[in-house]
Amino acid sequence: MRLSMKILAMIGALCALPAMASAEPVKIALPVMSLESMPIFVAQAKGLFKKHGVEVDVVTSRGGGEAMKAYIAGEVQIVGTGFPEVGLMRARGVDVMLFFAQTSRVPFSLIARPDAGIKSVADLKGKTIAVTSPGSLTANLTRYFLIQAGMDPAKDVSLVSVGGGGELLGALKSKRADAAMLFEPFVSIAVNQGIANVVVDVAAKLDAFSSAPLSTSKAFLNKSPNDAKGVFDALVEAQQYIKGHHDDTFEIAKKHFANANPTVLKAALEHMYKVYSPDGTFSRANVDATQKISVALKIMPQSYPYEDAVAPMARK
């Protein structure tokens, strides 16, 4: 009887432990290094992936195009890209769907050099605008606001692809670009250093798109459900940690953005706290609005049903 009780106690203890991490790590490709991905950085720093029974490797690419290529080639299981990229890939037969929302709105800003005479989107006509890469969210949002202002992005401006946040700042400093669609902490750096002024605060103007969402395949969800759940749950816990531990989040951010001025970085995080998703899910309204805009921009050939576009665990 005593032996049976010990065995039952042992089984109970084993059941309370997280699932064993898979032999192969789950690989995540991020398009750029930005504060939108703080949930991933916090999950790494606080050991949350391990806590939830999964090993994760994170690779930072040079823009959305490069990250998508890694995903399509099967080099990574999860990619930092959302609609319209997901819709575009699906139209080409790629197995992909939205998996995790790191933010609920896009904390980007369209910024311009002070000496370029740009006070509004209309003033961008004839100017050069820097984005990360063709087909990226920076490029698509730029096109959206240009069209809203009555311009043709293909004729009225020059869009140049330069890479990550540092390269975008460099393009403004060297005057290779008059404006740029940029993300934090680089927006705060540009404003603080007098490199550029904000023309459009995207989060304040547009309730569509989820910045730096993570996407994955149905095949991965079906083949490795424990790994998928482990990644999702770890990131939700990271988001909750961020909400309640601003000082520690700041310390983690400083390690990933070592060249950023601490004062500027802290200001950028204060901006980001307002838009980090509380639970990693995508609302139907946001997904529908995003697809409507993407189809109108002719980036996606069609819209997809919410249940088919969003992984079950990420539905609101």
HUMO-V29397 format. One record per backbone hydrogen bond with DSSP energy under -0.5 kcal/mol. CO is the residue of the C=O (numbers start at 0). NH is the residue of the N-H. If there is no record, write none. Layout:
BEGIN
{{CO	NH} {CO	NH}}
END
This chain:
BEGIN
{{0	4} {1	5} {2	6} {3	7} {4	8} {5	9} {6	10} {7	11} {8	12} {9	13} {10	14} {11	15} {12	16} {13	16} {25	56} {26	76} {26	77} {27	29} {27	58} {28	79} {29	60} {30	62} {31	33} {33	36} {34	37} {35	38} {36	39} {36	40} {37	41} {38	42} {39	43} {40	44} {41	45} {42	47} {42	48} {43	46} {46	50} {47	51} {48	53} {49	52} {54	25} {56	27} {58	29} {58	60} {60	62} {62	66} {63	67} {64	68} {65	69} {66	70} {67	71} {68	72} {69	74} {69	75} {70	73} {77	28} {78	80} {78	214} {81	84} {81	85} {83	87} {84	88} {85	89} {86	90} {87	91} {88	91} {88	93} {89	92} {93	95} {96	215} {97	310} {99	101} {99	213} {101	276} {104	106} {105	107} {107	201} {107	202} {108	110} {108	181} {109	198} {109	199} {110	179} {111	196} {112	115} {112	117} {113	116} {116	118} {119	122} {120	123} {121	124} {123	126} {126	157} {127	177} {127	178} {128	159} {129	180} {130	161} {130	162} {131	162} {132	135} {135	139} {136	140} {137	141} {138	142} {139	143} {140	144} {141	145} {142	146} {143	147} {144	148} {145	150} {146	149} {150	152} {151	154} {151	155} {155	125} {156	158} {157	128} {157	159} {159	130} {159	161} {163	167} {164	168} {165	169} {166	170} {167	171} {168	172} {169	173} {170	175} {170	176} {171	174} {177	112} {178	129} {179	110} {179	181} {181	108} {182	185} {182	186} {183	34} {184	188} {185	189} {186	190} {187	191} {188	192} {189	194} {189	195} {190	193} {196	111} {199	109} {199	201} {200	203} {200	204} {201	204} {201	205} {205	207} {209	212} {210	102} {212	80} {213	98} {213	99} {214	78} {215	96} {216	220} {217	221} {218	222} {219	223} {223	227} {224	228} {225	229} {226	230} {227	231} {228	232} {229	233} {230	234} {231	235} {232	236} {233	237} {234	238} {235	239} {236	240} {237	241} {238	242} {239	243} {240	244} {244	248} {245	249} {246	250} {247	251} {248	252} {249	253} {250	254} {251	255} {252	256} {256	259} {260	264} {261	265} {262	266} {263	267} {264	268} {265	269} {266	270} {267	271} {268	272} {269	273} {270	273} {271	274} {271	275} {274	103} {274	104} {279	100} {281	315} {282	286} {283	287} {284	288} {285	208} {285	289} {286	290} {287	291} {288	292} {289	293} {290	294} {291	295} {292	296} {293	298} {293	299} {294	297} {304	307} {304	308} {305	309} {308	97} {310	313} {311	314} {313	281}}
END
